[in-house]
Amino acid sequence: MYAERVKKIGADFMAKYKEEHAKKKEVMLIDLVLLFAFSSGVMQFLYLIVAGTYPYNSFLAGFFSALGLFISAACLRMQVVSPEEFDNIPKERAFADFVI
């Protein structure tokens, strides 16, 4: 019963998402980067819980790298989706700021 509701919610979300961003392929690509950064941080945190805290400095470096990528990509998405809020910065400049 709950599985069917979750599947319906997921299907409705994906249909609405694809309808909303059908012409904006760059936004969909940025969303994939966001999903990757988020899942990478979650996996590192779960590994910390399961395996222990021995290489704690390595965990901090990897986790904060994933967090930094997520924040930078979220800022890029905001600039690409609504450039009027950022003094009409072109997409190319926003991407260049993200890369640098």
Backbone bond lengths (Angstrom), bond angles and torsions (degrees), N, CA, C in turn:
res aa  C-N    CA-C-N  psi(-1)  N-CA   C-N-CA  omega(-1)  CA-C   N-CA-C  phi
1 M - - - 1.439 - - 1.526 110.89 -
2 Y 1.355 116.28 -50.59 1.454 119.30 179.87 1.524 111.18 -71.37
3 A 1.337 116.31 -32.79 1.453 119.92 179.43 1.528 110.49 -63.49
4 E 1.320 116.39 -38.76 1.467 119.74 178.68 1.524 110.99 -66.39
5 R 1.327 116.84 -39.15 1.467 120.16 178.11 1.514 111.28 -65.27
6 V 1.328 116.11 -41.72 1.461 120.14 179.41 1.528 109.89 -65.23
7 K 1.319 117.45 -41.98 1.467 120.89 177.35 1.521 111.21 -62.23
8 K 1.322 117.05 -41.12 1.464 120.63 179.34 1.522 110.83 -66.53
9 I 1.325 116.78 -42.59 1.463 120.13 178.06 1.524 110.01 -62.48
10 G 1.337 116.92 -43.60 1.464 120.97 178.37 1.520 112.29 -63.51
11 A 1.314 116.63 -42.66 1.466 120.44 179.55 1.525 111.14 -66.42
12 D 1.339 116.54 -41.70 1.466 119.81 177.54 1.527 111.31 -63.82
13 F 1.335 116.00 -41.83 1.460 120.33 178.55 1.526 111.01 -61.56
14 M 1.332 117.24 -46.60 1.472 120.24 -178.66 1.520 111.17 -65.85
15 A 1.328 117.66 -38.63 1.464 120.31 178.72 1.525 110.73 -64.24
16 K 1.314 116.67 -44.84 1.469 120.97 178.77 1.525 110.86 -66.06
17 Y 1.326 116.64 -40.21 1.464 121.14 179.31 1.528 110.93 -63.21
18 K 1.333 116.68 -46.84 1.465 120.11 179.90 1.518 111.18 -66.10
19 E 1.316 117.34 -36.20 1.465 121.07 177.78 1.526 110.48 -66.21
20 E 1.321 116.04 -40.96 1.466 121.60 -177.15 1.528 112.23 -70.67
21 H 1.333 116.70 -38.66 1.464 120.92 -173.38 1.530 112.57 -113.79
22 A 1.305 118.44 28.61 1.467 120.85 -177.06 1.532 111.72 -63.26
23 K 1.305 117.21 -37.42 1.467 120.21 -177.69 1.524 112.77 -93.10
24 K 1.327 117.23 -6.24 1.462 121.05 -176.33 1.529 109.27 -109.60
25 K 1.321 116.06 75.98 1.456 120.38 -178.19 1.521 111.78 -66.34
26 E 1.342 117.74 -31.22 1.460 119.14 -179.77 1.523 111.45 -67.26
27 V 1.327 116.91 -31.90 1.470 119.83 177.24 1.525 109.74 -68.52
28 M 1.319 117.05 -39.40 1.458 120.29 178.30 1.534 110.72 -64.76
29 L 1.339 116.81 -37.49 1.456 120.39 177.77 1.532 110.79 -67.07
30 I 1.317 117.21 -41.94 1.464 120.65 177.22 1.522 110.42 -63.05
31 D 1.324 116.93 -37.78 1.464 120.24 177.68 1.528 111.29 -63.93
32 L 1.324 117.15 -34.87 1.471 119.83 175.96 1.526 110.76 -65.82
33 V 1.331 117.19 -39.31 1.466 120.63 176.64 1.531 109.74 -63.73
34 L 1.328 116.43 -41.13 1.467 120.18 177.04 1.532 111.20 -61.33
35 L 1.319 116.10 -43.76 1.463 120.37 179.00 1.525 110.86 -63.24
36 F 1.335 116.93 -41.23 1.462 120.78 178.47 1.528 110.93 -63.29
37 A 1.331 117.29 -46.86 1.464 120.33 -178.80 1.525 111.04 -62.95
38 F 1.328 116.57 -42.52 1.466 120.36 179.13 1.521 111.13 -63.80
39 S 1.337 116.89 -47.66 1.467 119.33 -178.35 1.530 111.31 -66.89
40 S 1.317 117.47 -33.41 1.459 120.30 176.55 1.527 111.01 -64.23
41 G 1.314 117.41 -43.90 1.462 120.69 177.13 1.517 112.20 -64.06
42 V 1.319 116.92 -41.12 1.470 120.54 178.98 1.523 110.62 -64.57
43 M 1.336 117.04 -43.19 1.463 119.49 179.95 1.528 111.14 -64.74
44 Q 1.319 117.47 -38.75 1.461 119.47 178.02 1.525 111.27 -65.77
45 F 1.316 116.51 -39.21 1.463 119.65 178.23 1.523 111.22 -66.64
46 L 1.330 117.22 -41.41 1.463 120.13 177.53 1.528 111.23 -64.52
47 Y 1.330 116.87 -37.54 1.455 120.17 176.96 1.523 110.40 -63.50
48 L 1.333 116.56 -39.03 1.459 120.56 177.57 1.525 110.57 -61.20
49 I 1.318 116.65 -41.95 1.466 120.39 -179.57 1.528 110.89 -67.80
50 V 1.327 116.85 -42.11 1.469 120.44 -175.63 1.524 111.73 -76.88
51 A 1.333 117.91 -47.48 1.462 121.20 -171.38 1.521 113.62 -89.35
52 G 1.307 117.64 -19.42 1.458 119.02 -179.33 1.523 111.49 108.94
53 T 1.315 114.81 -177.21 1.462 119.84 -173.00 1.519 113.27 -109.62
54 Y 1.335 118.81 21.51 1.461 118.66 -175.39 1.527 113.27 -58.70
55 P 1.334 119.98 -58.73 1.478 116.44 177.83 1.535 110.17 -87.00
56 Y 1.330 117.07 65.30 1.462 121.23 -172.83 1.522 111.94 -64.06
57 N 1.328 117.76 -36.50 1.463 119.91 178.99 1.529 110.94 -64.40
58 S 1.309 116.57 -36.39 1.467 120.14 177.14 1.510 111.12 -65.95
59 F 1.331 116.21 -40.89 1.458 119.78 176.81 1.523 110.81 -61.08
60 L 1.319 116.87 -46.89 1.462 119.98 -179.20 1.523 111.30 -60.05
61 A 1.333 116.80 -43.36 1.461 120.20 -179.55 1.529 111.28 -63.15
62 G 1.313 116.85 -47.23 1.462 120.10 -179.28 1.512 112.86 -67.67
63 F 1.325 116.70 -42.30 1.459 120.39 -178.25 1.523 111.34 -66.16
64 F 1.324 116.96 -44.69 1.459 119.03 -179.92 1.532 112.24 -71.96
65 S 1.327 117.62 -25.65 1.466 119.71 172.32 1.528 110.69 -66.34
66 A 1.321 116.03 -43.84 1.465 120.19 177.20 1.522 110.72 -64.06
67 L 1.322 116.83 -40.54 1.458 121.15 178.48 1.530 111.14 -64.31
68 G 1.326 116.60 -43.07 1.466 120.42 178.24 1.518 112.37 -63.84
69 L 1.341 117.01 -41.24 1.462 120.36 176.69 1.514 110.77 -62.87
70 F 1.331 116.79 -41.41 1.458 120.51 179.93 1.525 110.73 -62.68
71 I 1.309 117.47 -46.02 1.463 120.98 -178.87 1.524 111.12 -65.43
72 S 1.327 117.09 -43.22 1.466 120.15 179.04 1.527 111.70 -63.71
73 A 1.331 116.55 -42.15 1.463 120.21 179.26 1.524 111.24 -67.97
74 A 1.334 117.56 -35.78 1.462 120.03 177.02 1.526 110.61 -64.82
75 C 1.333 116.77 -39.46 1.469 119.93 176.79 1.525 110.93 -65.33
76 L 1.338 116.88 -40.18 1.467 120.39 177.23 1.526 110.21 -62.20
77 R 1.330 117.21 -42.33 1.472 120.31 179.42 1.520 111.12 -62.34
78 M 1.326 116.32 -41.54 1.460 119.50 179.22 1.532 110.69 -63.05
79 Q 1.322 117.67 -39.51 1.463 120.65 -179.52 1.523 111.73 -70.89
80 V 1.331 117.26 -33.94 1.462 120.11 -179.16 1.526 110.91 -76.08
81 V 1.338 117.05 -39.84 1.459 120.56 -176.43 1.526 111.84 -72.50
82 S 1.310 118.00 -43.87 1.465 120.57 -177.49 1.537 110.60 -130.60
83 P 1.332 116.94 78.00 1.472 119.34 -178.08 1.525 113.38 -68.60
84 E 1.335 117.82 -20.01 1.466 119.77 -179.60 1.525 111.94 -65.78
85 E 1.316 117.49 -23.85 1.464 120.84 177.43 1.522 111.99 -78.77
86 F 1.330 116.55 -12.10 1.461 121.53 -178.32 1.529 111.04 -120.45
87 D 1.310 117.03 42.47 1.471 123.55 178.42 1.520 112.59 57.16
88 N 1.328 117.46 36.77 1.471 124.40 177.49 1.519 112.62 53.29
89 I 1.319 116.16 48.38 1.464 120.86 175.78 1.530 108.41 -68.83
90 P 1.335 118.16 131.84 1.471 119.14 177.34 1.533 111.56 -65.37
91 K 1.324 115.76 154.63 1.466 120.55 -179.96 1.519 111.67 -59.67
92 E 1.329 115.92 -35.59 1.456 120.25 -178.25 1.529 110.85 -64.40
93 R 1.329 116.68 -41.08 1.460 119.69 179.26 1.524 110.76 -69.13
94 A 1.314 116.97 -38.99 1.467 120.00 177.93 1.521 110.27 -62.04
95 F 1.333 116.84 -41.33 1.465 120.23 177.77 1.521 111.44 -66.47
96 A 1.332 116.76 -39.95 1.464 120.21 177.57 1.534 110.36 -62.83
97 D 1.323 117.59 -40.40 1.464 120.28 176.23 1.528 110.98 -63.18
98 F 1.312 117.28 -36.38 1.472 121.55 178.75 1.518 110.65 -66.98
99 V 1.324 117.17 -41.64 1.460 120.98 -176.86 1.531 110.54 -70.77
100 I 1.304 115.77 -40.75 1.470 119.21 -177.81 1.497 108.18 -81.09
